[in-house]
Amino acid sequence: MQEKTKLGLIVAVFLAAYYVPWNHELIRQSGLEAFLMLQEYAREHVLTCLIPAFFIAGAIAVFVSQASVLKYFGAQAKKVLAYSVASVSGTILAVCSCTVLPLFAGIYTRGAGIGPATAFLYSGPAINVLAIAMTAKILGWRLGLARAIGAVLFSVVTGLLMSMIFRKDDEARTAGQIYIPDEEGKGRTLLQDGLYLLTMVLILVFAAFARPAADSTGLWPAIFAAKWYITIILLIILAWMIKSWFDAEERTNWVESTWGFMKQVFPLLAAGVLVAGFLLGRPGHPALIPEAWIQQLVGGNSLFANLFASLAGALMYFATLTEVPILQGLMGSGMGNGPALSLLLAGPALSLPNMLVLIGIMGAKKTFTFCGIIVVLSTIAGMIYGTIYP
């Protein structure tokens, strides 16, 4: 972190401590909501979502060859293959907008093109099969289908637009670099490396598997009931792989890489959660910006209503699947169908904590362009859907 940035943070904390009117009841309530939201995030998401994601990111950085990343996600990779892989990743990874960050950082720092990398960044949280199924069941099949189509389409369109806008930046990142061909790890085959990464991905999937709706039947409740048994078995398998397939130096490099991502992401993420909690509060708990204001502003299907829903969704933090009951409450209070879809398409993929971390990974210009594309596309999709189904 640069010295100017450190100084700016110190000054900001001092000014907040000096000038914020903590005697005001609303300010005190908002401050309490900020820390309660941070506590909720720490209890429900850090151990089961973020920590596995950090270890996966560290493994990608250490054990996945740069040539492999470039083959599937590089700026020169075949677009059909790159965007196909990136756009369907969310069907596997049931992650939120913050959990996907270490995974994005892992492939981006290994040389992935900005287009496929941001397609993956959007699709990870947005194309969640369980969330889409819940949307269809609770909010109606039309909204669930529109969300599924919009999410897949957005991931590809966003990636292509980012690739086009920052084409010169991608070329500059790859200029003058020498990429060695794929090589197998020390005494390991490509299959072993693949199984090792797959095991960690499955640990993330099952550990983060959210509780289905109370009236759900079939596969999802059965998976949820067995999630910890499956996770423990996978952890035992992973421990055996690490002990049998990797030497001490590789294990040390993996931990150091994981720690590097944690240092980069955690401080900004915690700050973002605090700010989001202070401004918006937790669902059902008012903070500085009253929920009633949001409900009044997203009725009907006007351009403003859809744009506001997209912006509100982009700033708010939604844990995996929580957007469905939140939206159910908002629609019950008069939210229009169009703004509902706008929030569904922008909300799970973006959040204020997510944006702050992305600035540290790929810079402010790329971050704001990425967020702007998502907000604009979500607004347009909401207006179209609201016109067809008012």
TORKE-489762 format. One record per residue (C-alpha): y, x, z. Coordinates in nm, 3 decimals. Layout:
<atoms>
ATOM        c2        c1        c3
ATOM         Y         X         Z
...
</atoms>
This chain:
<atoms>
ATOM        c2        c1        c3
ATOM     0.000     0.000     0.000
ATOM     0.340     0.139    -0.097
ATOM     0.592     0.222     0.175
ATOM     0.844    -0.029     0.036
ATOM     0.582    -0.303     0.061
ATOM     0.504    -0.209     0.420
ATOM     0.874    -0.214     0.505
ATOM     0.913    -0.553     0.339
ATOM     0.626    -0.697     0.543
ATOM     0.770    -0.561     0.867
ATOM     1.113    -0.707     0.787
ATOM     0.961    -1.045     0.690
ATOM     0.763    -1.068     1.015
ATOM     1.073    -0.972     1.215
ATOM     1.292    -1.232     1.043
ATOM     1.027    -1.501     1.094
ATOM     0.998    -1.414     1.463
ATOM     1.377    -1.408     1.501
ATOM     1.488    -1.714     1.302
ATOM     1.201    -1.964     1.283
ATOM     1.289    -2.252     1.522
ATOM     0.961    -2.263     1.714
ATOM     1.113    -2.506     1.966
ATOM     1.103    -2.778     1.701
ATOM     0.791    -2.994     1.740
ATOM     0.713    -3.002     1.365
ATOM     0.742    -2.623     1.337
ATOM     0.512    -2.574     1.636
ATOM     0.260    -2.819     1.488
ATOM     0.276    -2.640     1.152
ATOM     0.223    -2.303     1.322
ATOM    -0.077    -2.439     1.509
ATOM    -0.219    -2.581     1.184
ATOM    -0.180    -2.241     1.020
ATOM    -0.398    -2.070     1.281
ATOM    -0.644    -2.360     1.303
ATOM    -0.689    -2.339     0.927
ATOM    -0.748    -1.964     0.956
ATOM    -1.003    -2.028     1.231
ATOM    -1.176    -2.294     1.023
ATOM    -1.191    -2.058     0.727
ATOM    -1.328    -1.775     0.943
ATOM    -1.598    -1.996     1.094
ATOM    -1.711    -2.177     0.780
ATOM    -1.661    -1.934     0.495
ATOM    -1.632    -1.568     0.588
ATOM    -1.990    -1.497     0.697
ATOM    -2.168    -1.729     0.453
ATOM    -1.944    -1.687     0.146
ATOM    -1.706    -1.393     0.154
ATOM    -1.926    -1.126     0.310
ATOM    -2.211    -1.177     0.058
ATOM    -1.952    -1.183    -0.221
ATOM    -1.805    -0.851    -0.104
ATOM    -2.147    -0.686    -0.100
ATOM    -2.218    -0.818    -0.450
ATOM    -1.884    -0.682    -0.570
ATOM    -1.960    -0.347    -0.410
ATOM    -2.301    -0.339    -0.577
ATOM    -2.148    -0.421    -0.916
ATOM    -1.899    -0.136    -0.875
ATOM    -2.166     0.119    -0.777
ATOM    -2.490     0.019    -0.947
ATOM    -2.387    -0.173    -1.259
ATOM    -2.299     0.073    -1.533
ATOM    -1.964     0.047    -1.699
ATOM    -2.141     0.028    -2.032
ATOM    -2.325    -0.288    -1.920
ATOM    -2.003    -0.460    -1.810
ATOM    -1.835    -0.367    -2.137
ATOM    -2.134    -0.491    -2.335
ATOM    -2.100    -0.845    -2.199
ATOM    -1.740    -0.873    -2.073
ATOM    -1.548    -0.589    -2.235
ATOM    -1.241    -0.641    -2.452
ATOM    -1.450    -0.545    -2.757
ATOM    -1.756    -0.751    -2.663
ATOM    -1.869    -1.034    -2.887
ATOM    -1.655    -1.332    -2.789
ATOM    -1.934    -1.589    -2.819
ATOM    -2.157    -1.395    -2.579
ATOM    -1.876    -1.296    -2.339
ATOM    -1.729    -1.643    -2.299
ATOM    -2.066    -1.816    -2.292
ATOM    -2.178    -1.601    -1.999
ATOM    -1.843    -1.631    -1.820
ATOM    -1.800    -2.006    -1.867
ATOM    -2.140    -2.107    -1.727
ATOM    -2.129    -1.876    -1.425
ATOM    -1.999    -2.157    -1.206
ATOM    -2.323    -2.349    -1.248
ATOM    -2.490    -2.066    -1.054
ATOM    -2.217    -1.965    -0.809
ATOM    -2.107    -2.255    -0.587
ATOM    -1.806    -2.058    -0.463
ATOM    -1.446    -2.144    -0.375
ATOM    -1.126    -1.999    -0.521
ATOM    -1.124    -1.718    -0.262
ATOM    -1.493    -1.630    -0.256
ATOM    -1.488    -1.561    -0.631
ATOM    -1.216    -1.295    -0.588
ATOM    -1.440    -1.001    -0.488
ATOM    -1.674    -1.082    -0.776
ATOM    -1.382    -1.094    -1.019
ATOM    -1.244    -0.768    -0.882
ATOM    -1.586    -0.607    -0.927
ATOM    -1.620    -0.681    -1.298
ATOM    -1.249    -0.636    -1.377
ATOM    -1.229    -0.291    -1.221
ATOM    -1.543    -0.190    -1.413
ATOM    -1.364    -0.253    -1.742
ATOM    -1.417    -0.620    -1.822
ATOM    -1.162    -0.760    -2.067
ATOM    -0.891    -0.983    -1.920
ATOM    -1.017    -1.278    -2.127
ATOM    -1.384    -1.291    -2.018
ATOM    -1.285    -1.181    -1.664
ATOM    -1.038    -1.469    -1.617
ATOM    -1.283    -1.714    -1.780
ATOM    -1.528    -1.609    -1.508
ATOM    -1.251    -1.630    -1.245
ATOM    -1.182    -1.993    -1.335
ATOM    -1.539    -2.106    -1.396
ATOM    -1.680    -1.969    -1.069
ATOM    -1.515    -2.230    -0.845
ATOM    -1.447    -2.498    -1.109
ATOM    -1.788    -2.549    -1.275
ATOM    -1.984    -2.634    -0.962
ATOM    -2.278    -2.860    -1.046
ATOM    -2.300    -3.012    -0.698
ATOM    -1.922    -3.074    -0.683
ATOM    -1.925    -3.240    -1.025
ATOM    -2.224    -3.454    -0.923
ATOM    -2.043    -3.558    -0.603
ATOM    -1.730    -3.640    -0.804
ATOM    -1.930    -3.866    -1.035
ATOM    -2.109    -4.036    -0.746
ATOM    -1.810    -4.090    -0.514
ATOM    -1.516    -4.118    -0.756
ATOM    -1.692    -4.259    -1.062
ATOM    -1.893    -4.118    -1.352
ATOM    -1.591    -4.115    -1.586
ATOM    -1.397    -3.882    -1.359
ATOM    -1.705    -3.667    -1.299
ATOM    -1.771    -3.633    -1.673
ATOM    -1.405    -3.558    -1.745
ATOM    -1.407    -3.290    -1.476
ATOM    -1.720    -3.126    -1.620
ATOM    -1.588    -3.122    -1.977
ATOM    -1.243    -3.008    -1.870
ATOM    -1.373    -2.726    -1.650
ATOM    -1.596    -2.574    -1.920
ATOM    -1.325    -2.611    -2.184
ATOM    -1.054    -2.468    -1.957
ATOM    -1.253    -2.156    -1.875
ATOM    -1.288    -2.068    -2.244
ATOM    -0.933    -2.167    -2.345
ATOM    -0.780    -1.984    -2.048
ATOM    -0.978    -1.670    -2.124
ATOM    -0.886    -1.676    -2.492
ATOM    -0.516    -1.728    -2.414
ATOM    -0.514    -1.448    -2.156
ATOM    -0.690    -1.219    -2.402
ATOM    -0.435    -1.300    -2.672
ATOM    -0.130    -1.265    -2.446
ATOM    -0.242    -0.937    -2.286
ATOM    -0.422    -0.787    -2.584
ATOM    -0.210    -0.470    -2.575
ATOM    -0.272    -0.428    -2.201
ATOM    -0.647    -0.450    -2.259
ATOM    -0.624    -0.191    -2.534
ATOM    -0.424     0.038    -2.306
ATOM    -0.684     0.004    -2.028
ATOM    -0.963     0.117    -2.261
ATOM    -0.770     0.377    -2.462
ATOM    -0.888     0.733    -2.413
ATOM    -1.183     0.641    -2.190
ATOM    -1.532     0.761    -2.265
ATOM    -1.815     0.518    -2.195
ATOM    -2.157     0.661    -2.139
ATOM    -2.460     0.459    -2.251
ATOM    -2.661     0.251    -2.009
ATOM    -2.866     0.462    -1.775
ATOM    -3.129     0.355    -1.529
ATOM    -3.064     0.414    -1.160
ATOM    -3.228     0.692    -0.966
ATOM    -3.596     0.612    -1.003
ATOM    -3.525     0.243    -1.073
ATOM    -3.573     0.033    -1.382
ATOM    -3.316    -0.206    -1.524
ATOM    -3.539    -0.490    -1.404
ATOM    -3.523    -0.364    -1.045
ATOM    -3.142    -0.345    -1.055
ATOM    -3.134    -0.696    -1.199
ATOM    -3.365    -0.834    -0.929
ATOM    -3.157    -0.664    -0.659
ATOM    -2.834    -0.827    -0.782
ATOM    -3.008    -1.161    -0.838
ATOM    -3.136    -1.159    -0.479
ATOM    -2.783    -1.110    -0.345
ATOM    -2.649    -1.386    -0.571
ATOM    -2.920    -1.622    -0.442
ATOM    -2.826    -1.531    -0.084
ATOM    -2.466    -1.625    -0.162
ATOM    -2.574    -1.950    -0.329
ATOM    -2.801    -2.070    -0.047
ATOM    -2.593    -1.943     0.246
ATOM    -2.287    -2.121     0.106
ATOM    -2.474    -2.437     0.004
ATOM    -2.257    -2.722     0.129
ATOM    -2.380    -3.033     0.309
ATOM    -2.433    -3.315     0.056
ATOM    -2.299    -3.664     0.111
ATOM    -2.468    -3.864     0.388
ATOM    -2.619    -4.113     0.144
ATOM    -2.750    -3.848    -0.097
ATOM    -3.119    -3.844    -0.180
ATOM    -3.345    -3.612    -0.375
ATOM    -3.305    -3.242    -0.441
ATOM    -2.969    -3.159    -0.278
ATOM    -3.052    -3.275     0.079
ATOM    -3.391    -3.097     0.056
ATOM    -3.223    -2.771    -0.044
ATOM    -2.966    -2.806     0.234
ATOM    -3.238    -2.867     0.494
ATOM    -3.421    -2.550     0.385
ATOM    -3.114    -2.332     0.309
ATOM    -3.142    -2.103     0.614
ATOM    -3.517    -2.054     0.578
ATOM    -3.464    -1.955     0.214
ATOM    -3.170    -1.732     0.305
ATOM    -3.370    -1.548     0.575
ATOM    -3.659    -1.488     0.333
ATOM    -3.414    -1.355     0.072
ATOM    -3.252    -1.125     0.333
ATOM    -3.593    -0.980     0.421
ATOM    -3.664    -0.920     0.051
ATOM    -3.321    -0.759     0.008
ATOM    -3.379    -0.531     0.307
ATOM    -3.709    -0.419     0.159
ATOM    -3.544    -0.351    -0.178
ATOM    -3.264    -0.146    -0.020
ATOM    -3.509     0.062     0.183
ATOM    -3.759     0.114    -0.098
ATOM    -3.544     0.143    -0.411
ATOM    -3.225     0.322    -0.295
ATOM    -3.163     0.658    -0.135
ATOM    -2.920     0.730     0.149
ATOM    -2.638     0.841    -0.081
ATOM    -2.656     0.523    -0.288
ATOM    -2.657     0.305     0.022
ATOM    -2.352     0.490     0.156
ATOM    -2.166     0.451    -0.174
ATOM    -2.248     0.080    -0.177
ATOM    -2.107     0.028     0.174
ATOM    -1.796     0.231     0.095
ATOM    -1.733     0.031    -0.223
ATOM    -1.781    -0.296    -0.034
ATOM    -1.538    -0.182     0.234
ATOM    -1.284    -0.093    -0.035
ATOM    -1.289    -0.449    -0.170
ATOM    -1.266    -0.592     0.182
ATOM    -0.958    -0.383     0.260
ATOM    -0.796    -0.500    -0.061
ATOM    -0.871    -0.871    -0.030
ATOM    -0.892    -0.967     0.340
ATOM    -0.532    -0.900     0.457
ATOM    -0.374    -1.091     0.168
ATOM    -0.630    -1.368     0.197
ATOM    -0.562    -1.416     0.569
ATOM    -0.186    -1.418     0.506
ATOM    -0.226    -1.673     0.228
ATOM    -0.439    -1.903     0.444
ATOM    -0.177    -1.890     0.720
ATOM     0.104    -1.977     0.479
ATOM    -0.096    -2.258     0.317
ATOM    -0.185    -2.399     0.660
ATOM     0.177    -2.378     0.778
ATOM     0.310    -2.563     0.473
ATOM     0.032    -2.812     0.395
ATOM    -0.197    -2.820     0.699
ATOM    -0.562    -2.913     0.699
ATOM    -0.685    -3.239     0.542
ATOM    -0.581    -3.522     0.770
ATOM    -0.359    -3.299     0.984
ATOM     0.013    -3.300     0.895
ATOM     0.216    -2.980     0.875
ATOM     0.557    -2.890     0.737
ATOM     0.509    -3.090     0.413
ATOM     0.393    -3.445     0.505
ATOM     0.086    -3.578     0.325
ATOM     0.274    -3.904     0.265
ATOM     0.514    -3.721     0.035
ATOM     0.228    -3.600    -0.179
ATOM     0.073    -3.946    -0.193
ATOM     0.404    -4.103    -0.301
ATOM     0.461    -3.842    -0.570
ATOM     0.128    -3.871    -0.752
ATOM     0.109    -4.244    -0.823
ATOM     0.101    -4.365    -1.184
ATOM     0.052    -4.139    -1.483
ATOM     0.392    -3.988    -1.553
ATOM     0.442    -3.628    -1.660
ATOM     0.595    -3.555    -1.320
ATOM     0.303    -3.711    -1.130
ATOM     0.045    -3.507    -1.322
ATOM     0.247    -3.187    -1.302
ATOM     0.305    -3.233    -0.930
ATOM    -0.067    -3.300    -0.873
ATOM    -0.152    -2.982    -1.064
ATOM     0.100    -2.775    -0.868
ATOM    -0.007    -2.923    -0.534
ATOM    -0.372    -2.856    -0.619
ATOM    -0.289    -2.502    -0.729
ATOM    -0.119    -2.422    -0.397
ATOM    -0.357    -2.599    -0.159
ATOM    -0.681    -2.437    -0.047
ATOM    -1.000    -2.638    -0.105
ATOM    -1.326    -2.520     0.043
ATOM    -1.624    -2.590    -0.183
ATOM    -1.678    -2.970    -0.218
ATOM    -1.389    -3.064     0.015
ATOM    -1.170    -3.166    -0.279
ATOM    -1.384    -3.479    -0.331
ATOM    -1.326    -3.651     0.006
ATOM    -0.960    -3.538     0.003
ATOM    -0.911    -3.694    -0.339
ATOM    -1.097    -4.006    -0.231
ATOM    -0.839    -4.052     0.045
ATOM    -0.545    -3.984    -0.188
ATOM    -0.674    -4.229    -0.451
ATOM    -0.719    -4.489    -0.179
ATOM    -0.352    -4.440    -0.097
ATOM    -0.242    -4.507    -0.454
ATOM    -0.296    -4.182    -0.644
ATOM    -0.335    -4.242    -1.019
ATOM    -0.644    -4.152    -1.222
ATOM    -0.456    -3.895    -1.432
ATOM    -0.310    -3.699    -1.139
ATOM    -0.653    -3.716    -0.971
ATOM    -0.811    -3.530    -1.264
ATOM    -0.517    -3.287    -1.275
ATOM    -0.574    -3.198    -0.911
ATOM    -0.950    -3.170    -0.961
ATOM    -0.910    -2.923    -1.248
ATOM    -0.640    -2.708    -1.085
ATOM    -0.728    -2.731    -0.716
ATOM    -1.075    -2.576    -0.675
ATOM    -0.993    -2.281    -0.904
ATOM    -0.654    -2.190    -0.754
ATOM    -0.492    -2.164    -0.413
ATOM    -0.202    -1.982    -0.254
ATOM    -0.434    -1.727    -0.085
ATOM    -0.612    -1.680    -0.418
ATOM    -0.282    -1.608    -0.597
ATOM    -0.168    -1.350    -0.343
ATOM    -0.492    -1.155    -0.377
ATOM    -0.488    -1.177    -0.757
ATOM    -0.145    -1.016    -0.764
ATOM    -0.296    -0.716    -0.588
ATOM    -0.588    -0.700    -0.832
ATOM    -0.430    -0.756    -1.174
ATOM    -0.056    -0.767    -1.110
ATOM     0.204    -1.043    -1.080
ATOM     0.257    -1.095    -1.454
ATOM    -0.109    -1.164    -1.532
ATOM    -0.152    -1.371    -1.215
ATOM     0.140    -1.605    -1.284
ATOM     0.038    -1.638    -1.649
ATOM    -0.319    -1.729    -1.547
ATOM    -0.196    -1.985    -1.290
ATOM     0.059    -2.126    -1.536
ATOM    -0.206    -2.181    -1.802
ATOM    -0.429    -2.366    -1.556
ATOM    -0.142    -2.586    -1.432
ATOM    -0.029    -2.675    -1.786
ATOM    -0.382    -2.749    -1.909
ATOM    -0.455    -2.959    -1.598
ATOM    -0.134    -3.158    -1.648
ATOM    -0.215    -3.229    -2.014
ATOM    -0.573    -3.328    -1.932
ATOM    -0.454    -3.559    -1.654
ATOM    -0.205    -3.735    -1.880
ATOM    -0.470    -3.789    -2.151
ATOM    -0.725    -3.919    -1.903
ATOM    -0.469    -4.140    -1.730
ATOM    -0.369    -4.290    -2.064
ATOM    -0.731    -4.369    -2.157
ATOM    -0.825    -4.495    -1.808
ATOM    -0.503    -4.616    -1.640
</atoms>
